[in-house]
Amino acid sequence: MWSFETDTEFQSKLDWANEFVLTEVEPLDLVLGNPYDKSDMRAMAIVKPLQERVKEQSLWACHLDPELGGEGYGQVKLALLNEILGRSRWAPTIFGCQAPDSGNAEILARYGTSEQKDRYLRQLLDGEISSCYSMTEPHAGSDPGLFTTRAVRDGDDWVLNGEKWFSSNARYASFFIVMAVTDPERGTRGGMSMFIVPAETSGVEIIRNVGTGTESEETATHAYMRYNNVRVPADHLLGEEGDAFGIAQARLGGGRIHHAMRTIARVRSSFDMMLERASSRHLRHGALGSYQLTKEKIADSWIEIEQFRLLVLRTAWLIDKHQDYDFVRKDIAAVKAAMPKVFYDVVMRAMHLHGSLGISNEMPFSELMVSAEIMALADGPTEVHKLTLANELLKGTTPVEGLWPSGHIPTRRAAAETKLAQQLEQVAGAY
Ligand SMILES: Cc1cc2nc3c(=O)[nH]c(=O)nc-3n(C[C@H](O)[C@H](O)[C@H](O)COP(=O)(O)OP(=O)(O)OC[C@H]3O[C@@H](n4cnc5c(N)ncnc54)[C@H](O)[C@@H]3O)c2cc1C
């Protein structure tokens, strides 16, 4: 049964969220600092009552199942909500589903011991603390097989040494989830493990905070990290020894589709600005929108956004149906590969139609352009996802026997003639 409708009860929640984000949350983006900075008491005083209102509406931490304090709505409903939340930098924090904390919470819930959940997960779910996922390294990002950060067992402890790159929100994190090599002989599968490292552990060093685009180091949040003889107790291993690759995949599957849901919101807001500009800016012969080349930009953008949105919703629906990220590996890879292109193309057109104002720092387009490129890199570059998609598709394809492809017309015609020979002969006699 196909349906493109939202049930009326959830639609009323979406309507509430839409209005709430517009009037109460989007203004915060313009006056408050970083949502991950839980030490900012001024921000927290404003944010806490808003979070309570979200909880009253049963919209808190929608990515989680009820036993973890979420609503268990599933991915399609989450996608519809994220289409609203993606408009605002602060909205995911106000609704308790901000990355990377959401992904870290998911793996703590799935692989953590009860002690680990008590100590780290509860506060994270309550929005009391921030966390950091520290995986990629300065010399290697896309290929985990090249990671060198080492964890060596020493009595009742593990000792970590190495450098990590682009560890987002490290400066605000209360703990880090660090991926390290525990058995160099075994490679990515079996040779790497995940560790929970409290931020105050001796030897955890932020070399510097790296910004995106023209961001200054003062506000930058992606840390270049060094772990110098960082010693954590053995019970700080997350999951089994050697299981890091599987844990990372479980974490990233959800993360990628959630980014895509929020991206729809950001692309749509660029598109709305494009429409407004086309209707409002006048040239000598009429509004910008009356020119054919502008109309083409509008039409192309709408088609691309709707295509992308359907791909995302279909993938979300498949996740709900099969409850298995492995099953939707190729679909998530397709979403991830499609995302930066639609994002970039629509933002570029909107920016271009705004002329010099568009590229200025008085409009959001430059930042959105960098965000589009971020979506092409974070959680793996587009090329890697295209490879995954193509490999999965090729896996299910049977090679043709013989010289000619199955679409070869003379071969098909010969087969059709053989199949219909008798009938053709009969009808030829009759007419
Ligand atoms: C905003 C942002 C936040 C991030 N946050 C985190 C975080 O919190 N924690 C964390 O651990 N990491 C984080 N990352 C790092 C991210 O995961 C890496 O950027 C990503 O995995 C790519 O690695 P790299 O940047 O080292 O690029 P590289 O691996 O050097 O790749 C560079 C380019 O090489 C090409 N390439 C690579 N592999 C292939 C291939 N197989 N086939 C064809 N071409 C290929 C692609 O064009 C790719 O863009 C973040 C990145 C960004 C941009």
The ligand as a Gaussian input file, in Angstrom:
#p B3LYP/6-31G(d) Opt

LIG

0 1
 C       32.334000      19.186000       9.224000
 C       32.993000      17.874000       9.464000
 C       32.844000      17.258000      10.683000
 C       33.506000      16.056000      10.944000
 N       33.387000      15.492000      12.184000
 C       34.076000      14.382000      12.479000
 C       34.028000      13.831000      13.793000
 O       33.324000      14.341000      14.672000
 N       34.811000      12.760000      14.072000
 C       35.602000      12.188000      13.142000
 O       36.255000      11.213000      13.457000
 N       35.677000      12.690000      11.872000
 C       34.939000      13.773000      11.528000
 N       35.010000      14.301000      10.251000
 C       35.947000      13.731000       9.295000
 C       35.267000      13.007000       8.154000
 O       34.765000      11.770000       8.572000
 C       36.324000      12.899000       7.036000
 O       36.476000      14.194000       6.504000
 C       35.933000      11.937000       5.935000
 O       35.921000      10.610000       6.410000
 C       36.918000      12.038000       4.768000
 O       38.231000      11.885000       5.208000
 P       39.348000      12.994000       4.847000
 O       38.779000      14.334000       5.165000
 O       40.604000      12.610000       5.510000
 O       39.485000      12.909000       3.294000
 P       40.409000      11.888000       2.481000
 O       40.261000      10.512000       3.006000
 O       41.776000      12.461000       2.383000
 O       39.730000      11.970000       1.065000
 C       39.919000      13.150000       0.256000
 C       39.262000      12.906000      -1.091000
 O       39.868000      11.781000      -1.720000
 C       38.892000      11.128000      -2.536000
 N       38.739000       9.738000      -2.125000
 C       38.922000       9.192000      -0.908000
 N       38.659000       7.888000      -0.918000
 C       38.305000       7.578000      -2.180000
 C       37.914000       6.372000      -2.841000
 N       37.838000       5.187000      -2.190000
 N       37.618000       6.436000      -4.169000
 C       37.677000       7.597000      -4.845000
 N       38.053000       8.772000      -4.273000
 C       38.345000       8.761000      -2.964000
 C       37.592000      11.906000      -2.369000
 O       37.484000      12.876000      -3.373000
 C       37.782000      12.574000      -1.030000
 O       36.963000      13.701000      -0.865000
 C       34.322000      15.470000       9.951000
 C       34.434000      16.082000       8.698000
 C       33.785000      17.272000       8.437000
 C       33.957000      17.915000       7.091000

